Amino acid sequence: MASRLPPVTFSLKQFLQRQKVLGLYRTMMRTIRQVPNEDDRKYLRDWARDEFKRNKAATDQVTCTHALRFN
């Protein structure tokens, strides 16, 4: 029987950081929906997705905190 646990188990600190990142992403996407110009909306949505994908593999706490504060 296959394990139901994810391949990587997060520490509490990592789990909370991940929740912050997911919340930030959702908030950004909701806010971008309010931009009136469709071209600007598409640009911002693509930019946000690219930034989050680019930093997807970051696991270092300092790197994650820095990315959350300055992006």
Beta strands, then each sheet from edge to edge (+ up, - down):
end
